[in-house]
Amino acid sequence: MGQSNTGNPSKENQGEGNRTADRNYREATEKFVNSERGKAQIRKAGNVSPGEEQKLRKAEEIGKAHAK
């Protein structure tokens, strides 16, 4: 039969509310956001060309129309 993971909590299946995975994700996200690369990505996040902006607005309108 299968092996039990009762002695090793890091191998335990925590299901949908996996606190370990949540903690790891939050720590990695915070580390990225505070890194130089992360800060550079944040600074340029809103920079789009006028053509791209028009496409985004049209897509947004289409999405909102489907939501009604």
Buried (B, 14 or more C-beta within 10 A) or exposed (E): EEEEEEEEEEEEEEEEEEEEEEEEEEEEEEEEEEEEEBEEEEEEEEEEEEEEEEEEEEEEEEEEEEEE
